[in-house]
């Protein structure tokens, strides 16, 4: 009798203890999780978020890194309008992005489709295609500079076809195409790996059903592969676009913006204005322009992708 009256009370106490224990475990896991990710967040706030937010104020001020920035309204933006070097860098950046983005995407996608087929030694070829991405940018620039020399290997081959091969890095017309070729060669393997991962998520049953319906390889590619790869292609396109507009290291090492200003890009111009002229206010304004370009291009890509998904 005693047992029957106390058992429900004991059960309630056990449930209460269990509930408290579960709550304590949840709080402990939350605390541990926050402690685990806090170094990354603190680093992000100090090294990324605070400088970016500061950029929005410094871009509207005059500052040479000494003393406090002096707010000057839209003076820096008016200065941009008459700055020929800024427009030259903007044109070169757009030129690089417009050619480099579709070229790299097409080559990376073609490589991914080829290396996703039943090709012999495909693991070896995947490694070979990815190898340029992990190679030092300085080594890449030095080797390609020798290849693009007036009397280099590339011009020796071209000399068999035309009488006057281009001077490549010594020519204001051919320096940017040379940079684009090297950038495409270096980055195509990385994006190929991303696209290859996307290709391997497409169910093979779709291709088998298409084969039964009599579809050829080209029809399978356009009707199955491309639509199924849209999320991966969108991700690669966004990453490739942002990276193309921010190009700096390869240009800096390979041509340093020359000859003349034929390969000067916006990121390099930001560096020159900030650390060679010590005009950090105007440099921040140019950096804001680069930021707005990247944001607008990304928003357009998101809008187009969402429209296609509806």
Secondary structure as a PSIPRED ss2 file (coil, helix, strand):
# PSIPRED VFORMAT (PSIPRED V4.0)

   1 X C   1.000  0.000  0.000
   2 X H   0.000  1.000  0.000
   3 X H   0.000  1.000  0.000
   4 X H   0.000  1.000  0.000
   5 X H   0.000  1.000  0.000
   6 X H   0.000  1.000  0.000
   7 X H   0.000  1.000  0.000
   8 X H   0.000  1.000  0.000
   9 X H   0.000  1.000  0.000
  10 X H   0.000  1.000  0.000
  11 X H   0.000  1.000  0.000
  12 X H   0.000  1.000  0.000
  13 X H   0.000  1.000  0.000
  14 X H   0.000  1.000  0.000
  15 X H   0.000  1.000  0.000
  16 X H   0.000  1.000  0.000
  17 X H   0.000  1.000  0.000
  18 X H   0.000  1.000  0.000
  19 X H   0.000  1.000  0.000
  20 X H   0.000  1.000  0.000
  21 X H   0.000  1.000  0.000
  22 X H   0.000  1.000  0.000
  23 X H   0.000  1.000  0.000
  24 X H   0.000  1.000  0.000
  25 X H   0.000  1.000  0.000
  26 X H   0.000  1.000  0.000
  27 X H   0.000  1.000  0.000
  28 X H   0.000  1.000  0.000
  29 X H   0.000  1.000  0.000
  30 X H   0.000  1.000  0.000
  31 X H   0.000  1.000  0.000
  32 X H   0.000  1.000  0.000
  33 X H   0.000  1.000  0.000
  34 X H   0.000  1.000  0.000
  35 X H   0.000  1.000  0.000
  36 X H   0.000  1.000  0.000
  37 X H   0.000  1.000  0.000
  38 X H   0.000  1.000  0.000
  39 X H   0.000  1.000  0.000
  40 X H   0.000  1.000  0.000
  41 X H   0.000  1.000  0.000
  42 X H   0.000  1.000  0.000
  43 X H   0.000  1.000  0.000
  44 X H   0.000  1.000  0.000
  45 X H   0.000  1.000  0.000
  46 X H   0.000  1.000  0.000
  47 X H   0.000  1.000  0.000
  48 X H   0.000  1.000  0.000
  49 X H   0.000  1.000  0.000
  50 X H   0.000  1.000  0.000
  51 X H   0.000  1.000  0.000
  52 X H   0.000  1.000  0.000
  53 X H   0.000  1.000  0.000
  54 X H   0.000  1.000  0.000
  55 X H   0.000  1.000  0.000
  56 X H   0.000  1.000  0.000
  57 X H   0.000  1.000  0.000
  58 X H   0.000  1.000  0.000
  59 X C   1.000  0.000  0.000
  60 X C   1.000  0.000  0.000
  61 X E   0.000  0.000  1.000
  62 X E   0.000  0.000  1.000
  63 X C   1.000  0.000  0.000
  64 X C   1.000  0.000  0.000
  65 X C   1.000  0.000  0.000
  66 X C   1.000  0.000  0.000
  67 X C   1.000  0.000  0.000
  68 X C   1.000  0.000  0.000
  69 X C   1.000  0.000  0.000
  70 X E   0.000  0.000  1.000
  71 X E   0.000  0.000  1.000
  72 X C   1.000  0.000  0.000
  73 X C   1.000  0.000  0.000
  74 X C   1.000  0.000  0.000
  75 X H   0.000  1.000  0.000
  76 X H   0.000  1.000  0.000
  77 X H   0.000  1.000  0.000
  78 X H   0.000  1.000  0.000
  79 X H   0.000  1.000  0.000
  80 X H   0.000  1.000  0.000
  81 X H   0.000  1.000  0.000
  82 X C   1.000  0.000  0.000
  83 X C   1.000  0.000  0.000
  84 X H   0.000  1.000  0.000
  85 X H   0.000  1.000  0.000
  86 X H   0.000  1.000  0.000
  87 X H   0.000  1.000  0.000
  88 X H   0.000  1.000  0.000
  89 X H   0.000  1.000  0.000
  90 X H   0.000  1.000  0.000
  91 X H   0.000  1.000  0.000
  92 X H   0.000  1.000  0.000
  93 X H   0.000  1.000  0.000
  94 X H   0.000  1.000  0.000
  95 X H   0.000  1.000  0.000
  96 X H   0.000  1.000  0.000
  97 X H   0.000  1.000  0.000
  98 X H   0.000  1.000  0.000
  99 X H   0.000  1.000  0.000
 100 X H   0.000  1.000  0.000
 101 X H   0.000  1.000  0.000
 102 X H   0.000  1.000  0.000
 103 X H   0.000  1.000  0.000
 104 X H   0.000  1.000  0.000
 105 X H   0.000  1.000  0.000
 106 X H   0.000  1.000  0.000
 107 X H   0.000  1.000  0.000
 108 X H   0.000  1.000  0.000
 109 X H   0.000  1.000  0.000
 110 X H   0.000  1.000  0.000
 111 X H   0.000  1.000  0.000
 112 X H   0.000  1.000  0.000
 113 X H   0.000  1.000  0.000
 114 X H   0.000  1.000  0.000
 115 X H   0.000  1.000  0.000
 116 X C   1.000  0.000  0.000
 117 X C   1.000  0.000  0.000
 118 X C   1.000  0.000  0.000
 119 X C   1.000  0.000  0.000
 120 X C   1.000  0.000  0.000
 121 X C   1.000  0.000  0.000
 122 X H   0.000  1.000  0.000
 123 X H   0.000  1.000  0.000
 124 X H   0.000  1.000  0.000
 125 X H   0.000  1.000  0.000
 126 X H   0.000  1.000  0.000
 127 X H   0.000  1.000  0.000
 128 X H   0.000  1.000  0.000
 129 X H   0.000  1.000  0.000
 130 X H   0.000  1.000  0.000
 131 X H   0.000  1.000  0.000
 132 X H   0.000  1.000  0.000
 133 X H   0.000  1.000  0.000
 134 X H   0.000  1.000  0.000
 135 X C   1.000  0.000  0.000
 136 X C   1.000  0.000  0.000
 137 X H   0.000  1.000  0.000
 138 X H   0.000  1.000  0.000
 139 X H   0.000  1.000  0.000
 140 X H   0.000  1.000  0.000
 141 X H   0.000  1.000  0.000
 142 X H   0.000  1.000  0.000
 143 X H   0.000  1.000  0.000
 144 X H   0.000  1.000  0.000
 145 X H   0.000  1.000  0.000
 146 X H   0.000  1.000  0.000
 147 X H   0.000  1.000  0.000
 148 X C   1.000  0.000  0.000
 149 X C   1.000  0.000  0.000
 150 X C   1.000  0.000  0.000
 151 X C   1.000  0.000  0.000
 152 X C   1.000  0.000  0.000
 153 X H   0.000  1.000  0.000
 154 X H   0.000  1.000  0.000
 155 X H   0.000  1.000  0.000
 156 X H   0.000  1.000  0.000
 157 X H   0.000  1.000  0.000
 158 X H   0.000  1.000  0.000
 159 X C   1.000  0.000  0.000
 160 X C   1.000  0.000  0.000
 161 X C   1.000  0.000  0.000
 162 X C   1.000  0.000  0.000
 163 X C   1.000  0.000  0.000
 164 X C   1.000  0.000  0.000
 165 X C   1.000  0.000  0.000
 166 X C   1.000  0.000  0.000
 167 X C   1.000  0.000  0.000
 168 X H   0.000  1.000  0.000
 169 X H   0.000  1.000  0.000
 170 X H   0.000  1.000  0.000
 171 X C   1.000  0.000  0.000
 172 X C   1.000  0.000  0.000
 173 X C   1.000  0.000  0.000
 174 X C   1.000  0.000  0.000
 175 X H   0.000  1.000  0.000
 176 X H   0.000  1.000  0.000
 177 X H   0.000  1.000  0.000
 178 X H   0.000  1.000  0.000
 179 X H   0.000  1.000  0.000
 180 X H   0.000  1.000  0.000
 181 X H   0.000  1.000  0.000
 182 X H   0.000  1.000  0.000
 183 X H   0.000  1.000  0.000
 184 X H   0.000  1.000  0.000
 185 X H   0.000  1.000  0.000
 186 X H   0.000  1.000  0.000
 187 X H   0.000  1.000  0.000
 188 X H   0.000  1.000  0.000
 189 X H   0.000  1.000  0.000
 190 X H   0.000  1.000  0.000
 191 X H   0.000  1.000  0.000
 192 X H   0.000  1.000  0.000
 193 X H   0.000  1.000  0.000
 194 X H   0.000  1.000  0.000
 195 X H   0.000  1.000  0.000
 196 X H   0.000  1.000  0.000
 197 X H   0.000  1.000  0.000
 198 X H   0.000  1.000  0.000
 199 X H   0.000  1.000  0.000
 200 X C   1.000  0.000  0.000
 201 X C   1.000  0.000  0.000
 202 X C   1.000  0.000  0.000
 203 X C   1.000  0.000  0.000
 204 X H   0.000  1.000  0.000
 205 X H   0.000  1.000  0.000
 206 X H   0.000  1.000  0.000
 207 X H   0.000  1.000  0.000
 208 X H   0.000  1.000  0.000
 209 X H   0.000  1.000  0.000
 210 X H   0.000  1.000  0.000
 211 X H   0.000  1.000  0.000
 212 X H   0.000  1.000  0.000
 213 X C   1.000  0.000  0.000
 214 X C   1.000  0.000  0.000
 215 X C   1.000  0.000  0.000
 216 X C   1.000  0.000  0.000
 217 X H   0.000  1.000  0.000
 218 X H   0.000  1.000  0.000
 219 X H   0.000  1.000  0.000
 220 X H   0.000  1.000  0.000
 221 X H   0.000  1.000  0.000
 222 X H   0.000  1.000  0.000
 223 X H   0.000  1.000  0.000
 224 X H   0.000  1.000  0.000
 225 X H   0.000  1.000  0.000
 226 X H   0.000  1.000  0.000
 227 X H   0.000  1.000  0.000
 228 X H   0.000  1.000  0.000
 229 X C   1.000  0.000  0.000
 230 X H   0.000  1.000  0.000
 231 X H   0.000  1.000  0.000
 232 X H   0.000  1.000  0.000
 233 X H   0.000  1.000  0.000
 234 X H   0.000  1.000  0.000
 235 X H   0.000  1.000  0.000
 236 X H   0.000  1.000  0.000
 237 X H   0.000  1.000  0.000
 238 X H   0.000  1.000  0.000
 239 X H   0.000  1.000  0.000
 240 X H   0.000  1.000  0.000
 241 X H   0.000  1.000  0.000
 242 X H   0.000  1.000  0.000
 243 X H   0.000  1.000  0.000
 244 X H   0.000  1.000  0.000
 245 X H   0.000  1.000  0.000
 246 X C   1.000  0.000  0.000
 247 X C   1.000  0.000  0.000
 248 X C   1.000  0.000  0.000
 249 X H   0.000  1.000  0.000
 250 X H   0.000  1.000  0.000
 251 X H   0.000  1.000  0.000
 252 X H   0.000  1.000  0.000
 253 X H   0.000  1.000  0.000
 254 X H   0.000  1.000  0.000
 255 X C   1.000  0.000  0.000
 256 X C   1.000  0.000  0.000
 257 X C   1.000  0.000  0.000
 258 X C   1.000  0.000  0.000
 259 X C   1.000  0.000  0.000
 260 X C   1.000  0.000  0.000
 261 X C   1.000  0.000  0.000
 262 X C   1.000  0.000  0.000
 263 X C   1.000  0.000  0.000
 264 X C   1.000  0.000  0.000
 265 X C   1.000  0.000  0.000
 266 X H   0.000  1.000  0.000
 267 X H   0.000  1.000  0.000
 268 X H   0.000  1.000  0.000
 269 X H   0.000  1.000  0.000
 270 X H   0.000  1.000  0.000
 271 X H   0.000  1.000  0.000
 272 X H   0.000  1.000  0.000
 273 X H   0.000  1.000  0.000
 274 X H   0.000  1.000  0.000
 275 X H   0.000  1.000  0.000
 276 X C   1.000  0.000  0.000
 277 X C   1.000  0.000  0.000
 278 X C   1.000  0.000  0.000
 279 X C   1.000  0.000  0.000
 280 X H   0.000  1.000  0.000
 281 X H   0.000  1.000  0.000
 282 X H   0.000  1.000  0.000
 283 X H   0.000  1.000  0.000
 284 X H   0.000  1.000  0.000
 285 X H   0.000  1.000  0.000
 286 X H   0.000  1.000  0.000
 287 X H   0.000  1.000  0.000
 288 X H   0.000  1.000  0.000
 289 X H   0.000  1.000  0.000
 290 X H   0.000  1.000  0.000
 291 X H   0.000  1.000  0.000
 292 X H   0.000  1.000  0.000
 293 X H   0.000  1.000  0.000
 294 X H   0.000  1.000  0.000
 295 X H   0.000  1.000  0.000
 296 X H   0.000  1.000  0.000
 297 X H   0.000  1.000  0.000
 298 X H   0.000  1.000  0.000
 299 X H   0.000  1.000  0.000
 300 X H   0.000  1.000  0.000
 301 X H   0.000  1.000  0.000
 302 X H   0.000  1.000  0.000
 303 X H   0.000  1.000  0.000
 304 X H   0.000  1.000  0.000
 305 X H   0.000  1.000  0.000
 306 X H   0.000  1.000  0.000
 307 X H   0.000  1.000  0.000
 308 X H   0.000  1.000  0.000
 309 X H   0.000  1.000  0.000
 310 X C   1.000  0.000  0.000
